[in-house]
Amino acid sequence: MADGAAAGRTKLVVSLVLLVVALSFLVSLGTWQVRRLHWKEALIADIEARRAMPPAPLSEVEAASARGEDFEYRPVRVEGRFLNDRERHFFATFDGRTGYYVYTPFQLDDGRFLFVNRGFVPYEMKDRASRREGLLEGRQTVTGLARARLAGKPSWVVPENDLAGDIFYWKDLSAMAASAGLAEENVVQFFVDADATPVPGGWPKGGVTQIDLPNDHLQYAITWYGLAVVLLVISITAFLRGRKPE
């Protein structure tokens, strides 16, 4: 009888320990998602605040970058001329169509070059000859959003850039500069996405910047906390049933 009671107490202690561990795990996951929620909301608010700023000169954005500040999506205005014969093509989809974002070197007054994402062209309009009206000549003013360069290929599932075919699957600034015949030390170390100002002929179509920051952390937090509550209720119910006399 005593052995049975001791075994029962041991089983109860083990069950309580496992319950505490499981509850701690579920609650910690929920709490982590709440922290991620606050971080994501602050990030979105910060991006929206930057996007609402008036366009800044390039020097101001470069200074912010040099200070280590986050300049992504900050409006910028630059002046210079396009080197249309050296445009590069980034494979993309836009408004349900397959095509390319046209990245064109933009020569600045100080002799440096800035890659401007002029916007989207359909697959069949990759050839510049199909959109001669949109090849802006002479001095131009471009307003758009500053975009940071990538440190490397985003994922192993992303294909390697096809330099021979002039098709980029990820924004490799170094490769874009080299394939366009530009020395990287003379290239601004970020991109600019041009705004939606119409161009003659309608192509490229600017304003293609997509800001998609999924924010499902509240849903995940509720799920983890909910599982913790369900586990606790089930455990209490099972304990109370086990104490009832047969």
N, C-alpha and C positions, 0 to 999 in steps of 0.2 A: 504493500500500500504506500509505504514511504517512498519506495523507488518510483512508483507511478507519479506521486505528487512532485518529486524532484524533477522527473522527466518533463512533467507538464510545465513547471516553472522555467526550466531551461528552454523549452520550446517557445514559451511566451517571451522570454528575454531576447532570444534570437529573432523572433518575429518583430519585436519592438525596434531592435537595432536596425533590421533590414528596412522597416517602415521609415525610420528617421533618416536613414541614408537615402532612400528613394525620394522622400519628401524634400530633403535638402537639395538633391540633384534637380528635381523639377522646379523648385522655387528659385534656385540659382539661375537656371536657364531662363525663367520668366523675367527675373531681375536684369539679367544681361540684355534681354530684348528691350526692356524699358530704357536701359542706358543707351542702347543703339538707337532707339526711337528719338530720344532727346538729341543725340548726336546728328541723326539724319535731318531732323527738323531744323537744327541750327545751321547745318550745311546748306539746306535748301534756302533758308532765309538769307544766308550770306550770299549765295549765288544771285538770288533775286535782287538783293541790294546792289550788287556790283553791276548787274545788267541795267539797273535803273540810273546808273551814273551817266553823266554826259560824256560823249566821246573825248578821250584824252589823246594828246600827241603821243607818238611812238616812244619818245624819250621817257615819258612819265611811266609808261607800262614797263619799259626795260629797266627803269630804276626800281620799280616795285619788284620785278623778278630778281634783280641783283640783291635786294634786301631779303630775299627768301619769302616774300609775301605771295599769297595765292592770287594770281591775276587772271585765272581761267574765267572766261565769259565777260571780261571787262571790255566795254566799248572803246574803240580806238579809231583814230582818223589818220590816214597817211596820204602823202602826195608823191607822185612819181610817174613812171610809165611801165606798161606791161611788155614783157618779152614773150609775145604770143607764140613764137616759133619754138619755145622751150617748155610749153605747158606739159604737166604730168597728169596722169589719169588714175583716180582712185575708184575702184569698183564699189558701186553703191546702189541702193534702191531708194526711191523717193516717190511718194504718192502712188505706191503700188507699181511703179515702173522700174525696170532694170536699166542701169546705165553707169555713168561715172560722175564723180565730182572733179571739176577741172581746177587743178592747182597750177597757177601761173606765177612765175617769178616776176616780182614788181621791183624795178630799180628805183632806189631812193636817191634823194639829192646828194647824200654823202657817198654815193657809189656802192653802197651795200645793196643786198637783195633780200626781199621778203616774199615768202610763198603765200599767195592769197588764194584761198578756196573761193573761186568765183561763183560756184554753184553747180547745179546738176544739169547734165545733158543726157538724153536717151542713148541707148546702146548704139543705135545706128548713126548718131551724130558725134561720135568720137573724133572723126576726121574734121579738122578745122575748116576744110573747104566747104563743108555742109552748113556752116554757120558764120560766113564771112562778116555779116553785119555786126555780130557780137564781138569781133576782135577789135577791141578799143585801141585806137592809136593816139599817139601824142600824150601830153601831160594829163593825168587823171587824179581825181581825189576819191579815195576808197574809205568807206566807213563800215566797220564790222566788229566782230567779237574776237578778242585774243584767245588763242587756243594753245595750250602747252604741247610740246613735243612729247612723244612716247620714249621711255627709256629702253624699250625692247618690244618684241612681238608679244601682243597681249595674251596669247594662248597657243598651245601646241596645235589646236585644231585650225588655227588661221593659216591659210596657205602662205608659202614663201612668195615674196614679191617677184613678179615677172618683169625684170628690168629690160630684157630684150623686146618684149611685147608692149612695154610701157603700160603695165597694169599693176597697180599697187593694191594690196589687200590689207595693209596696215601702214600707218603714216610714219614711214622711216625718213626723217628729215635728211639724214646724211646721204641715204641712197637717192633721194629726190634731187638733192643738190649735185651729187656726182653725176647722175645720169643726165642732168641738164647742163653739164659742163661748167658748174659753178664751184669755186673753192669754198669749202664750208666755213672758213674763218671770215668770209665776206657775206655770210648769210645770217640774218636775224634768227635767233634760236627758238622761235615759236612761229605759229601760223596765225593767219587772220581769216576768219570766215566772213566773206562779204555779206552785207545786208541785202534786203529784197528790192533794192532800187532796180527798176527795169532797165534792160540794155536793148539796143537796137536788134530787132529780129527775135527778141524774147529768150535767147539762149546764150550763155548759161543762165539758169534760173537761180538767183541768189536767195539768201535767207533760209538756208537748209540746215542750220544748226539745230540739232535735236538734243534736248536736255531731258533725259529719261532716268530719273533716280527713283527706283521702286522703294516704296515705304510701307512694307507690310509688317513692321516690327510690332505694332500694337496687336495685330491679329495673332502673331506668334506668341506674344506675351500672354494674351488671354488663353491661348491653347495650353501653354505650359502650366499656368496657374490653375486652369480648369482641371487638368489632369491630376494636379496635386490635391485639389478638393475632392475629386471623385475617388482617388485612392484613399484619402483619409476617411471618407464616408463609408466606403466598402470595408475598410479595416475595422472601423468602430462597429459597424453592423455585424461583421463576422465575430468580433469579440463578444458582443452582447448576446448573440445567438449561442455562442459556446458556453456562456455562463448559465443559460437556462437549464433547469433540471429536466431530464428526459421523462 
